[in-house]
Amino acid sequence: MDQTLHHLLRTIVRVKQDAQEAPKEEVITVNETLSVAASAYEIVRNTLEYDEDHLLRRNAIRRILKRRMGEGMDRNLATNLLRELIWARYFPNKKIPERKIEELAQILSKYQGLFAGLPEDSKKGQDHYDWLLDVLTCEIEYLLDPPLVDEALTQYAYQEMRKRVQWSTKIVTEEDRDLQLFIAIHRSVLKANPAMLRFRLLTLYFPTWRKAQAGDPVVAEVEQNFSAFVETAEHQLQHPGSDSLYRLMRRHAVVFHLLRDITQDDPDAFNQAFENTQKEKIETALTRAAQERYSRFRSRLARGVIRATVFLFFTKMLLALVLEAPYETFILHTTNYVPLFVNIIFPPALLAFLGFTVQVPGKRNTEKILEEARGLFGWGEDFLVLFKMRRSWTKGALGMVFNVLYVGAFILTLSVISFILHLFAFNVVSILFFIFFFMLVAFFGLKIRQTKKDLVVVETAGGLFTFIADIVFLPIVRAGRWMAMRAPRVNIFLFFFDFIVEAPFKAAIGIIESWLAFLREKKEEI
């Protein structure tokens, strides 16, 4: 058995044993009744945030830090942060040891000098502040819930894919290949976001960072070279070949996800079956795990589409009532409710259609997964992965012609849409709102549909309908992406929750909990 695969199995066994052991020391305890209120608040708030489930806890840590860091990066902040996370049930009650408060306080102290050294009132200072906050958030999550199995899985995936990737491009130099593959594996296998990648690069460049304390030589080294390191790390994260390599690794990530599924259920049974070369038993388990993942994907997709559709419906209704309706009533002096109704209903209806028509992979995809698993285990024909950058058709004379045709198709599509809407008595504002949301929904709908690629190994070729749809809608989708990436990311609902509701709400919970503790002490004195 491969050494990294053996390490993965041993890690799973150790984590399962640790999870079954009851804490043998003082633990942090919060009031269960208040925890119900705090967790309900988080559920409501998180329905307004379009992040994947595995990022919600990390986002909560970041949010609490931003709100409380002005109070000082000390033991008090560590205590409040942990209690808020347990209130919201991001961590179980009566499970986090009290010593974690001191360990967390040491981490905060380690970062204090870095935050203090940031340039003030500048874009660079704000960028470095966000960068540091990302890294600190990830280190705190690592402290409270070490992702040991995740790290073992990525180590195994990295070593296996490193043997099989054939580099056929000069975009990624030989000295950058290992690091770019490391980043691509984390993005594809763990769905690591930029914050996690920044933390992993920090610990990769400075291996002793996680165990370091304020005043240690490595902390002083990072403080002195922080700006240069951030520039180096961001250069690697924004490498021109990074996205292409990620997409390539994404097509093979599901094999490692399924391996984790079947080993986590019973690592000893898998080890025994592997050592005895019980191919049929392992392949049956992989097939069953694939079907379960397909089913979970379908359920998760439905929940995500419903949440996004409901949010879009209420957002669009609010904008219609605040902007479109007053414009018609007070500027145009008309009462045509058809455009208003269409603009409220069409965007969420389109998003729902794009989401609910996603098809899960079939038998052919599962057979390809089994084929790759045989290659990993050395039971069948091995596979190689060729990485090469496609030729850019946006440059040169021919590229200029294609760009003109592309822009022409975009203008023609918008003109046809505007003409049709004008026939139905849409005014200028209503047409602009329709086109704006149509572009955004087309982009986000495509992103939702592409989540299926986390399960897909087999590439499917598009037919005539796909070809026509690309010509007509691809410029619309690209425009939606441009707006989504560059438009101000202000979610008025999240702003209301984060800056108006959350601070007094959490403060009230803290006061009530203190009052209940006071009453309990008085009761014990009787």
C-alpha positions in Angstrom: 0.0 0.0 0.0 1.2 3.5 -0.9 2.7 5.3 2.1 0.4 8.4 1.7 -2.7 6.1 1.5 -1.6 4.3 4.6 -1.2 7.7 6.3 -4.7 8.6 5.3 -6.1 5.5 6.8 -4.2 5.9 10.1 -5.3 9.5 10.3 -9.0 8.5 9.8 -8.7 5.9 12.6 -7.0 8.4 15.0 -9.7 11.1 14.3 -12.5 8.7 14.8 -11.0 7.5 18.1 -10.5 11.1 19.3 -14.1 12.0 18.4 -15.4 9.1 20.6 -13.4 10.1 23.7 -15.2 12.4 26.2 -13.2 15.4 27.2 -11.2 14.8 30.4 -10.8 18.5 31.3 -12.8 21.6 32.0 -14.9 22.6 29.0 -16.6 25.8 27.8 -20.3 25.7 28.6 -23.0 28.0 27.3 -26.8 28.3 28.1 -28.7 25.9 25.8 -31.8 28.1 25.6 -29.8 31.1 24.4 -27.9 28.9 22.0 -31.2 28.1 20.3 -31.8 31.9 19.7 -28.2 32.5 18.5 -28.3 29.5 16.1 -31.6 30.5 14.7 -30.2 34.0 14.0 -27.2 32.3 12.1 -29.6 30.2 10.1 -31.6 33.2 9.0 -28.5 35.2 8.2 -26.7 32.5 6.3 -29.7 32.1 3.9 -28.7 35.5 2.6 -25.0 34.5 1.9 -24.2 32.6 -1.2 -21.2 30.6 0.1 -20.8 26.9 0.3 -21.7 25.2 3.5 -18.1 24.3 4.4 -17.3 28.1 4.4 -20.1 29.3 6.7 -18.2 28.6 10.0 -15.1 30.3 8.7 -17.1 33.3 7.5 -18.7 33.5 11.0 -15.2 33.6 12.7 -14.1 36.3 10.3 -17.3 38.3 11.0 -16.9 38.1 14.7 -13.2 39.1 14.5 -14.0 42.2 12.4 -16.7 43.2 14.9 -14.6 42.7 18.1 -10.9 43.2 17.2 -11.2 46.9 18.1 -11.7 45.7 21.7 -8.2 44.4 21.7 -6.5 41.1 20.6 -6.3 39.4 24.0 -7.8 36.7 26.1 -11.1 38.6 26.3 -11.5 38.5 22.6 -10.6 34.8 22.6 -13.3 34.1 25.2 -16.0 36.1 23.4 -15.2 34.5 20.1 -15.4 31.0 21.4 -18.6 31.6 23.3 -20.3 33.2 20.2 -19.3 30.2 18.0 -20.7 27.8 20.5 -23.9 29.8 20.9 -24.4 29.6 17.2 -23.6 25.9 17.3 -20.7 26.1 14.9 -19.1 24.0 17.7 -20.8 21.7 20.1 -21.5 22.8 23.7 -19.4 21.3 26.5 -16.9 19.9 24.0 -14.3 22.7 23.6 -11.7 22.6 26.4 -11.1 25.7 28.4 -7.4 25.6 27.5 -8.4 26.5 23.9 -9.0 30.1 25.2 -5.3 30.4 26.1 -4.2 28.8 22.9 -6.4 31.2 20.9 -5.2 34.2 22.9 -1.6 33.2 21.9 -2.6 33.1 18.2 -4.2 36.5 18.5 -1.1 37.9 20.2 1.1 36.5 17.4 -0.9 38.4 14.8 -1.1 41.6 16.8 2.2 42.9 15.6 1.3 42.2 11.9 -1.9 44.1 12.2 -0.2 47.0 14.0 2.4 47.3 11.2 -0.1 47.7 8.4 0.0 51.0 6.5 -3.0 53.2 7.4 -5.5 54.9 5.1 -4.3 53.2 1.9 -5.6 50.6 -0.5 -2.5 48.5 0.1 -3.2 48.7 3.9 -6.8 47.5 3.4 -5.7 44.7 1.1 -3.2 43.5 3.6 -5.7 43.8 6.4 -8.1 41.6 4.5 -5.3 39.2 3.7 -4.3 38.9 7.3 -7.8 38.5 8.5 -8.3 35.6 6.1 -5.2 33.9 7.4 -6.0 34.5 11.0 -9.5 33.1 10.5 -8.2 29.9 9.0 -5.6 29.4 11.7 -8.3 29.8 14.3 -10.5 27.2 12.6 -7.5 24.9 12.3 -6.9 25.3 16.1 -10.5 24.5 17.0 -11.2 21.8 14.5 -8.0 20.5 12.9 -8.7 19.1 9.4 -6.3 16.2 9.8 -8.2 14.0 7.4 -8.4 16.8 4.8 -4.7 17.3 4.9 -4.0 13.6 4.6 -6.3 13.3 1.7 -4.8 16.2 -0.2 -1.3 14.8 0.5 -2.4 11.5 -1.0 -4.1 13.2 -4.0 -1.1 15.5 -4.6 1.4 12.6 -4.6 -0.7 10.5 -6.9 -1.5 13.3 -9.4 2.1 14.5 -9.3 3.2 11.1 -10.8 0.6 11.4 -13.6 0.6 15.0 -14.7 2.5 15.5 -18.0 3.4 19.2 -18.5 3.0 20.3 -22.1 3.2 24.1 -21.6 5.7 26.8 -20.9 3.2 28.9 -19.0 4.0 27.0 -15.8 7.8 26.9 -15.4 9.4 23.8 -14.0 10.2 25.6 -10.7 6.5 26.6 -10.2 4.9 23.2 -11.2 4.8 21.6 -7.7 3.4 24.7 -6.1 0.8 25.2 -8.8 -0.3 21.5 -8.5 -0.4 21.9 -4.7 -2.8 24.9 -5.1 -4.9 23.1 -7.8 -5.3 20.0 -5.6 -6.5 22.1 -2.6 -8.9 24.0 -4.8 -10.3 20.9 -6.4 -10.2 18.3 -3.6 -10.9 20.5 -0.6 -12.8 23.3 -2.5 -10.3 25.7 -0.8 -11.2 29.4 -1.2 -8.6 32.2 -1.4 -8.5 32.6 2.4 -7.6 28.9 2.9 -5.0 29.0 0.1 -3.4 32.1 1.6 -3.1 30.3 5.0 -1.7 27.1 3.4 0.9 29.1 1.5 1.9 30.9 4.7 2.5 27.6 6.5 4.2 26.2 3.4 6.7 29.0 3.2 7.1 29.2 7.0 6.6 25.6 8.3 7.1 26.6 12.0 4.4 29.4 11.8 1.5 27.4 13.4 3.5 26.4 16.5 5.2 29.9 16.8 4.3 32.4 19.5 4.6 36.2 19.7 8.3 37.1 19.9 9.6 34.0 18.1 12.1 34.5 15.3 9.7 33.3 12.6 7.1 35.9 13.7 9.7 38.7 13.4 10.7 37.3 10.0 7.1 37.3 8.7 6.6 40.9 10.1 9.7 42.2 8.3 8.9 40.5 5.0 5.1 40.5 5.1 4.6 42.8 2.1 7.0 40.9 -0.1 5.5 37.5 0.9 2.0 38.7 0.2 3.1 39.8 -3.3 4.8 36.4 -3.9 1.8 34.4 -2.6 -0.7 36.4 -4.7 1.5 36.0 -7.8 1.2 32.2 -7.4 -2.5 32.3 -6.6 -3.2 34.5 -9.7 -0.8 32.5 -11.9 -2.0 32.5 -15.6 -2.1 28.7 -15.6 -3.8 28.3 -12.3 -7.4 28.2 -13.4 -6.7 25.8 -16.2 -4.8 23.4 -14.0 -7.6 23.6 -11.4 -10.2 22.7 -14.0 -8.1 19.7 -15.0 -7.7 18.5 -11.5 -11.4 19.0 -10.8 -12.2 16.3 -13.3 -10.3 13.8 -11.1 -11.1 15.0 -7.6 -14.3 12.9 -7.3 -12.2 9.8 -7.2 -10.4 11.0 -4.1 -13.7 12.2 -2.6 -15.2 8.7 -3.0 -12.1 7.1 -1.6 -12.5 9.2 1.5 -16.1 8.2 1.8 -15.5 4.5 1.8 -12.4 4.7 4.0 -14.1 6.9 6.6 -17.0 4.4 7.0 -14.6 1.6 8.0 -10.9 2.2 7.5 -10.0 -1.2 8.9 -12.3 -3.0 6.5 -10.9 -1.1 3.5 -7.4 -1.8 4.6 -8.1 -5.5 4.9 -9.9 -5.6 1.5 -7.0 -3.6 -0.1 -4.3 -5.9 1.3 -6.2 -9.0 0.2 -6.8 -7.5 -3.3 -10.6 -7.8 -2.9 -11.2 -5.7 -6.0 -14.9 -6.4 -6.3 -15.7 -5.5 -2.7 -13.9 -2.1 -3.0 -15.4 -1.4 -6.4 -18.9 -2.1 -5.0 -18.3 0.2 -2.1 -17.1 2.9 -4.6 -20.2 2.5 -6.8 -22.5 2.8 -3.8 -20.6 5.8 -2.5 -20.9 7.5 -5.9 -24.7 6.9 -6.0 -24.9 8.4 -2.5 -22.9 11.5 -3.6 -25.1 11.9 -6.7 -28.2 11.8 -4.4 -26.6 14.3 -1.9 -25.7 16.6 -4.8 -29.3 16.5 -6.0 -30.6 17.4 -2.5 -28.0 20.1 -1.9 -28.6 21.6 -5.4 -32.4 21.8 -4.7 -31.9 23.5 -1.4 -29.4 26.0 -2.9 -31.7 26.8 -5.8 -34.7 27.3 -3.6 -32.7 29.6 -1.3 -31.3 31.6 -4.1 -34.7 31.9 -5.9 -36.5 33.1 -2.8 -33.8 35.6 -2.0 -33.8 36.9 -5.6 -37.6 37.1 -5.6 -37.7 39.3 -2.5 -34.7 41.4 -3.6 -36.3 42.0 -7.0 -39.7 42.8 -5.4 -38.0 45.4 -3.1 -36.3 47.1 -6.1 -39.5 47.1 -8.0 -41.4 48.8 -5.2 -38.6 51.3 -4.4 -37.5 52.2 -8.0 -39.7 50.8 -10.8 -43.1 51.5 -9.4 -42.4 55.1 -8.3 -40.8 55.8 -11.7 -44.0 54.7 -13.5 -46.3 56.5 -11.1 -44.6 59.8 -10.6 -42.4 60.2 -13.7 -44.4 58.5 -16.5 -47.8 58.9 -14.8 -48.8 55.4 -16.0 -50.1 52.3 -14.2 -48.9 49.4 -16.4 -48.2 46.6 -14.1 -47.2 44.0 -16.7 -43.5 45.1 -16.8 -43.4 45.3 -13.0 -44.9 41.8 -12.7 -42.5 40.3 -15.4 -39.4 41.9 -13.8 -40.4 40.5 -10.4 -41.2 36.9 -11.6 -38.8 36.3 -14.5 -35.4 36.5 -12.8 -36.2 34.0 -10.0 -38.1 31.8 -12.5 -35.2 31.7 -14.8 -32.8 30.9 -12.0 -35.1 28.1 -10.8 -35.3 26.7 -14.3 -31.5 26.7 -14.8 -31.0 25.0 -11.4 -33.7 22.4 -11.4 -32.8 21.1 -15.0 -29.3 20.0 -14.0 -28.9 16.3 -14.5 -26.8 14.2 -12.3 -24.0 12.0 -13.8 -24.9 8.5 -15.1 -23.5 5.0 -15.2 -20.8 5.9 -17.8 -19.4 8.5 -15.3 -19.3 5.9 -12.5 -17.5 3.4 -14.7 -14.9 6.0 -15.5 -14.4 6.6 -11.8 -13.8 2.9 -11.2 -11.4 2.9 -14.1 -9.3 5.7 -12.5 -9.5 4.0 -9.1 -8.0 0.8 -10.5 -5.2 2.9 -11.9 -4.6 4.6 -8.5 -4.5 1.2 -6.8 -2.3 -0.4 -9.4 -5.0 -3.0 -10.4 -5.5 -1.9 -13.9 -4.3 0.3 -16.7 -2.8 3.5 -15.3 -3.8 6.9 -16.5 -1.9 10.0 -17.4 -3.1 13.6 -17.3 -1.9 16.0 -20.0 -1.8 19.6 -19.0 -1.5 22.1 -21.8 -2.8 25.6 -22.4 -5.2 26.1 -25.2 -4.3 28.5 -28.0 -5.8 32.0 -27.4 -8.1 33.0 -30.2 -8.5 36.5 -28.9 -5.2 37.7 -30.3 -4.0 38.5 -33.8 -6.0 39.5 -36.9 -8.3 36.5 -36.7 -8.9 37.2 -33.0 -9.9 40.7 -33.8 -12.5 39.4 -36.3 -13.9 37.0 -33.7 -14.1 39.8 -31.1 -16.1 41.9 -33.5 -18.5 39.1 -34.2 -18.7 38.4 -30.5 -19.6 42.0 -29.7 -22.0 42.1 -32.6 -23.8 39.0 -31.4 -24.0 40.6 -27.9 -25.5 43.9 -29.3 -27.9 42.0 -31.6 -29.1 39.9 -28.7 -29.7 43.0 -26.4 -31.4 44.8 -29.3 -33.8 41.9 -29.9 -34.6 41.6 -26.2 -35.2 45.4 -25.9 -37.4 45.4 -29.0 -39.6 42.6 -27.7 -39.9 44.2 -24.3 -40.8 47.5 -25.9 -43.6 45.8 -27.7 -45.0 44.9 -24.3 -44.9 48.5 -23.2 -41.8 48.3 -21.1 -40.3 51.7 -20.3 -36.6 52.5 -20.4 -36.1 51.8 -16.6 -38.0 48.5 -16.8 -35.9 47.4 -19.8 -32.6 48.2 -18.1 -33.7 46.3 -15.0 -34.8 43.3 -17.0 -31.5 43.2 -19.0 -29.4 43.8 -15.8 -31.0 40.9 -13.9 -31.1 38.7 -16.9 -27.3 39.0 -17.3 -26.7 38.3 -13.6 -29.1 35.4 -13.4 -27.7 33.9 -16.6 -24.2 34.0 -15.0 -25.2 32.7 -11.5 -27.4 30.1 -13.1 -24.5 28.8 -15.2 -22.4 28.7 -12.0 -25.0 26.6 -10.3 -25.1 24.2 -13.2 -21.3 23.9 -13.2 -21.3 22.6 -9.6 -22.1 19.3 -11.3 -18.5 19.2 -12.5 -17.4 18.3 -9.0 -18.9 14.8 -9.8 -18.1 14.5 -13.5 -15.0 12.6 -14.9 -16.4 12.1 -18.4 -16.5 15.2 -20.6 -19.7 15.4 -22.7 -19.7 17.1 -26.1 -22.4 19.7 -26.8 -24.9 19.3 -29.7 -26.4 21.8 -32.1 -28.6 23.3 -29.3 -25.5 23.9 -27.2 -23.7 25.5 -30.2 -26.6 27.9 -30.8 -27.0 28.7 -27.1 -23.3 29.6 -26.9 -23.6 32.1 -29.7 -26.7 33.7 -28.3 -26.2 33.5 -24.5 -22.4 33.3 -23.9 -22.0 37.1 -24.4 -24.9 37.6 -21.9 -23.3 35.3 -19.4 -19.9 37.0 -19.8 -21.5 40.4 -19.3 -23.2 39.0 -16.1 -19.9 37.7 -14.8 -18.2 41.1 -15.5 -21.0 42.9 -13.5 -20.8 40.4 -10.7 -17.1 40.7 -10.4 -16.9 44.5 -10.6 -20.2 45.8 -9.2 -20.1 46.9 -5.6 -20.6 43.8 -3.4 -23.2 45.4 -1.2 -25.9 43.1 0.1 -28.3 45.4 1.9 -29.8 42.5 3.8 -26.4 41.3 5.0 -25.4 44.9 5.9 -28.6 45.2 8.0 -27.9 41.9 9.8 -24.1 42.4 10.3 -23.9 46.1 11.3 -27.3 46.8 12.8 -28.7 43.6 14.3 -25.8 41.3 15.1 -23.8 43.4 17.6 -26.8 44.4 19.9 -28.3 40.9 19.5 -25.1 39.1 20.6 -24.5 41.7 23.4 -28.0 41.0 24.7 -27.4 37.2 24.7 -24.2 37.8 26.7 -25.9 40.0 29.2 -28.8 37.5 29.6 -26.3 34.6 30.0 -24.4 36.6 32.7 -27.7 37.3 34.5 -28.7 33.6 34.5 -25.2 32.7 35.9 -25.7 35.3 38.6 -29.1 33.8 39.5 -27.7 30.3 39.6 -25.0 31.5 42.0 -27.6 33.1 44.3 -29.7 29.9 44.1 -26.7 27.8 45.2 -26.1 30.0 48.2 -29.6 29.2 49.6 
